[in-house]
Amino acid sequence: MIFMYILHFRFHQVQPLFLTVASGFFTLIHNPLFQIYIIGRHLQRPFQTPSLASNVSSRLSETMDETVKAGSDDTIQEMSHVEEEEEEQEEDTTDGEEDEDEEEEEE
């Protein structure tokens, strides 16, 4: 509360006030009792309290799995294109060197 006072009255910051009000509504909407009595959802008791650490770690592992799956296909395709381009460049450089050698021999 003191921190909010300092930010608002001393530094004239309004954004923290909006964030505080928004987080209050967010907490209210996600409260199981609010969901049961006001929204009318049927939730089983005892309420499960989601652990922040397990929630974050499960989402992170899902994201990593999706990235690896999607990235592996893309990476393989990109690598094959890079290898083809390198081979073409090598062929071009070797052709150019042979042409130069032929020109020197003719002289």
PyMOL commands that set and color helices and strands:
alter all, ss='L'
color gray80, all
select helices_A, chain A and resi 2-10+15-29+32-39+52-106
alter helices_A, ss='H'
color red, helices_A
deselect
rebuild
show_as cartoon
